[in-house]
Amino acid sequence: MPTVEVTHLGDDDFLLDVREIDEWRAGHARGAVHLPVSEFVARYDELSAAAPPNGRIHVICRSGGRSAQVTQYLIQRGVDAVNVAGGMQVWAATGRPVVTERDEPGQVL
């Protein structure tokens, strides 16, 4: 499973958050695209439209389990995808901003 540490992510890296809606609303990485794992297969076309052509997709969830499943799914379809190790818990712990949909300070559920 290709994995990347939060500390190696750049501001311009494409980040896909696969947590559920309540988790997303509580707080997420600024600029991330949200596509819940429970709806991922049905809404896959939305990812294709949002992701940069031929770009890497960095997949994140709370701790890394759900994002690993989505990463594997993407890799099986020939997509350049990596799992973000430790997920949003590590994101927040390293001091990266967590925001709500109103761009106010958020929290990781």
N, C-alpha and C positions, 0 to 999 in steps of 0.2 A: 504494500500500500504506500504510494507516494505521500509523503507528509512534509509539511513546512511548519516551522516554529513561528509563533506570532511575531516575535522580534525580527524575523526576516521578511515580513510583509511590508511593501511600500505603499505609499498613499494612493498610487495609481493602479494598484493590483485589483482585479475584479474579484469581489467577495460575494459569495452566495450564502445567505443565512437560511438554513432549513428547519429552524425551530418553529414551534407552533405559534399561532397568532397572539396568544396571551404573553408568551415569552418575548416576542418581537415588540409588542406594545410597551412592555415594561422597560425595555432598553435594548438597543442594537448598535452595531458599528455604523457610524455616519457613512453614507454612500453605498452601503450594502444593498443587494437585491434580495427580497424576501420571497421564498417559495417553500412553503411548509412541506416537510417530508410526507405527511399524510395525503397531500395533493400533488406530489411531485410528478408522478407518471402522467396523470391526467392533464397537468399544466406544463409539461415539458416544452412545448412550443414557445411558451413565454420566455423560457431561459434562452432558447435559440435566438429569439429576437433581441434580448437584452445583452447577451454576452458579446464580447469583442470577437470579430472573425479571427479564427486561428489563434485566439488568445487563451491563456491558462485561466482556469476557473478554480478559485480557492474556496473550498466548501467548509462552512463552520456551523456548529450547533452549540449546545451548552458545554459539553465536555469532550466531544469527539466521536461518540458512538454512532449517532444518526448520520453525521456528516461522512463518516467512513463508509456507510452503506451507500449513500448517494454518490460519493466519489467512485466507488467500485462500479456502480451502475453506469456512470458517465464514461469511465475508462473502457468498459465493455462495448461502448458505442463509439469508441475511437476519439473521445474528447480528451484533451489535455487537462486533467483535473488533479488536484492535490487536496488532501485532508489537512485542516488546520489543527495541529496538535494542542490538546487541552481546551479547545473551543473558547467560547465567550468568557468562561471562568478565568482562563489565563489572560485573555484579552484585557479584561478589567483589572486583574491583579498586576499586570505590567504597566498600568496607568494609561492605557489607550482609552479614548473617550467612548462612553456609552451614552446614547441619547434616545429620547422618545421621538415619536412621530412629529412632535412640535419643536424638535431640536433643543429640548430641555434636558438637563442631566437625568439619566435613567439608571436602571439597575438590572443585573442579571438574575433571572429567576432560576 
